[in-house]
Amino acid sequence: RGHREGAKIAAWRNRQLIADEERIDAVVAEIARWQSARIVIADWGLGASRVSGLYDLSDPDAALQAVVSPYGGRVRRVTPWLTVLPSV
């Protein structure tokens, strides 16, 4: 339970994810729900970092890139069923 603005409560209906100082691993878990590939964060430190932003879930790979790129992370689709997020 918490307090959020009304516009933020159902953002997923518009294929948007709003993060406010959330851990990258939690944001990635939400984005993972919008694609079939399993996502593995290869660097623990990257997953523990915090991000804020509005992410477009209609393109999960672009959303993932937007989440991890400020910390030097990349999106590597290994197979259609596996995406790895390494840091540089």
C-alpha positions in Angstrom: 0.0 0.0 0.0 1.1 3.5 -0.7 0.1 6.7 -2.3 0.3 7.3 -6.0 -1.2 9.8 -8.4 -4.3 8.6 -10.2 -2.5 8.7 -13.6 0.2 6.4 -12.4 -2.1 3.7 -11.1 -3.2 2.2 -14.4 -0.3 3.3 -16.6 0.2 -0.3 -17.8 -3.2 -0.1 -19.6 -1.5 2.4 -21.9 1.6 0.2 -22.2 3.6 2.5 -19.9 5.7 1.7 -16.9 6.4 4.5 -14.4 9.4 4.0 -12.1 10.2 6.4 -9.3 13.6 5.6 -7.7 13.0 1.8 -8.1 15.7 -0.8 -8.4 16.6 -1.9 -11.9 15.9 -5.5 -11.1 12.4 -4.7 -10.1 11.8 -2.6 -13.2 13.2 -5.3 -15.4 10.9 -7.8 -13.8 7.9 -5.7 -14.8 9.2 -5.2 -18.4 9.7 -9.0 -18.6 6.0 -9.5 -18.2 5.6 -7.9 -21.7 7.8 -10.3 -23.6 8.4 -14.0 -23.9 12.2 -14.1 -23.4 13.7 -14.7 -20.0 15.8 -11.7 -18.9 19.0 -12.2 -16.9 20.9 -9.3 -15.3 24.5 -10.3 -15.5 25.8 -7.8 -13.0 24.4 -7.7 -9.5 25.5 -4.0 -9.1 23.5 -3.1 -12.2 20.3 -4.7 -10.8 20.7 -2.9 -7.5 21.0 0.5 -9.1 17.9 2.8 -9.0 16.1 4.4 -11.9 13.2 6.8 -12.5 11.4 7.3 -15.7 8.5 6.5 -18.0 9.1 3.4 -20.2 7.1 2.3 -23.2 6.1 -1.3 -22.8 5.0 -1.7 -26.5 8.8 -2.1 -27.3 10.2 -4.1 -24.3 13.8 -4.2 -25.8 13.9 -0.4 -26.1 12.4 0.0 -22.6 15.2 -2.3 -21.3 17.8 -0.3 -23.1 16.4 2.9 -21.6 16.5 1.4 -18.1 20.1 0.1 -18.2 22.0 2.4 -20.5 22.5 5.2 -17.9 24.6 2.7 -15.9 26.5 1.3 -18.8 24.3 -1.7 -19.3 23.4 -3.2 -22.7 20.6 -5.4 -24.0 21.8 -8.6 -25.7 19.2 -10.9 -27.1 21.0 -14.3 -27.2 18.0 -16.3 -28.5 14.3 -15.6 -28.9 14.0 -17.0 -25.4 16.9 -15.4 -23.6 17.9 -11.7 -23.1 21.0 -10.9 -21.1 21.7 -7.4 -19.6 25.5 -7.1 -19.1 27.3 -4.0 -17.9 30.2 -2.6 -19.9 
